[in-house]
């Protein structure tokens, strides 16, 4: 299993607009794609956030002044650079970009050499291999030919790029932005060349006797994607503008298959009629237009709707007066122009009150399926619960103790990746961990030993954080000096400015000056520097999202408090929130808007959610005010005068970073819950509808933009996934779906629309369940959805966390949390998901035992234990178009059950009553809104992925019978394994090899 050490997750702020040059380090390539970057302007640090710091060996490191790049590394006389061997893990393809100025034409020199030996290596020889002139790039497991061209000129800066593209099985080399050689027939997998342990050199060969490099080197970068021509150009021209590179704009690379106008577009060639619609809205609010409208098809097709793409204005000027107007929509690959008549009414829309509540995690237990096999839910839960049980809380407390200058307990080991000592995000994993341990405790009632284990961990974590937080702002010795006021925190002792230096030599540990209540895994400087305009980056005058990290910690403390009642946990959260309030309340609004719009540095997770929740828990109005200080004014309201924004259903988030903004929306619905300000409700509701209609891929993931050139962003324009999405690697960040599910169940508490839980089911089965490794709790960062891609799983031992490794320990310790909800008055039970489980509904003295092998069968059984009168609301999934049969004690019931609704069954239930539900599955295609030929195959709720035997660039073509998809599908619904034309299809959540989630579908 590869260790995951990936790039950035949730930390790109505005992707759609040109960024300030000093903020931009991307050259039009999403930062996730970058594995390591060595600028060599005085040190061998990795400038990416992955901490793959290099070192010079074989001689002294020499950095010299250079007319073009200011300061560069000079390699000569046997010195070379080594990179940590784990640098090359978790990649599908690889690209190298570097500036080199070669001083000797001796053959055998290597710009870089990665691998084991002469037989297994990825290397570049700029001045010839032994006895073979020219520039050669070699990616071989023994027999592949090098990509060869004439030798690189001496004594001149040359930009060298080597691209290994596993999907097209080619190696391409560039010199100064021109392709100079391309070779095919390389090994089919990166693994064949770069196994788990590699020797990684810059300036040295893997073959004994070869000379070391005699050259100047500048800005050596490693990417995990095959760079495209446009991206190579971006880096090349970027370097000529400024060190920080070019701006991230421009049309996306056209690297997807194009379909001619005359080509049939899936079902659309059978369209005979598309209905016009009428919608109502209120003055100021853009109408909510349905993504699908009624349609008629010829040829006996059993479809009744078609996807429409409506215009998406960037303001609400069309609805400022009562009246009526008409909008025209588009249907991809069809000439139909559906019309929507919009009636703008003078009324004000009323927002709903909360009607439902979730059950505590401890009230619902996952059970084995009807055949006593563990379900995927149990398997994944157990991987995480067992993994968490083995963790050492001292690892998660390590950097907190380090910040406060405290001794580490014997044997304590620090975490790696984003929590390593010099990483300015350290402490973020501790926040996720607090939540995960709290949930694991609540969810493991079936095993008292486990529960005791987690109870012990919660106490240990909280006690230490409590003790540390009490140190802040109080004298070290009695009568000593201290600064209790958070707004008066001075600079560190002996320092002339605030800084984010976390090295042993540079870190300040004068906690008595930090203001009362302060807690974090670093001193308060990052918070203060952000107020003063600090930018994101690795230098000591730069920061990395202090409020993002704090949000995790505060949420974790409240989670522990809520499951254990540990008052100390709440006290720590209150103390730090008072600190935050004191600082932020003192700032002018302009400063706040500027902070929350600072690239990466100002990302704040769901601070608004946590502050709203703390207000709910403490009833202290101060925290409600603190929450409001985190309003994202621009996205929520359009501008400072609240002209429009999401509150008026204007899509203000196109092109923005997905996982940065979804938690802010989760915060908005939480703000509505505690404040009843209707705008917060509209913001969340409008955002949900627009995201799910216009930005969602079939697995339930969002983002994955090709334009803007960042997989973590929402596409530049709504409903253009094909035109602007499917970024290289086709990435759907797992955190984003974690947050979407959270938002979805929160909205459902207010409005019980089945489409919410339809989405929940889709994201849960096809992304969250699909994001965990087969035999360990290792998990995905991004899930790739391009043809023939493969999931990469990381963090199997829970020792080094990216953001998605953090949300994974949360997701997998609460898998049961949305199966059932209850009404606040305990008169109604909602059955949302068909997962074998037992519910203990304490207030009613009722137990509900759900027995099923769903989705390996299409029916479920609910046995009621106990007596009582209540309504059952059972979800009739939107995909259940072949019927929905309900029986009570064997007798068929006459109830209304439209797909995409809830079926209500009112009854005085008797002990032993059995409710049986059957909802036959059928195969259906979920097509991309702006390119219907590209579609995913579903069976009921389950996405079926084609199992690929090798990497591929082409979309897998599959031909179906238009009237009956099942005609050429063979297989067994009880295992959910099928074959189509000899190709195996399996649930995506059981796909661990190469897969195709989307198909190029033809109908006959
Ligand atoms: Zn993430």
Boltz pocket constraint, residues with backbone or C-beta under 6 A from the ligand:
constraints:
  - pocket:
      binder: B
      contacts: [[A, 9], [A, 10], [A, 659], [A, 733], [A, 734], [A, 735], [A, 736], [A, 781], [A, 802], [A, 803], [A, 804], [A, 805]]
      max_distance: 6.0
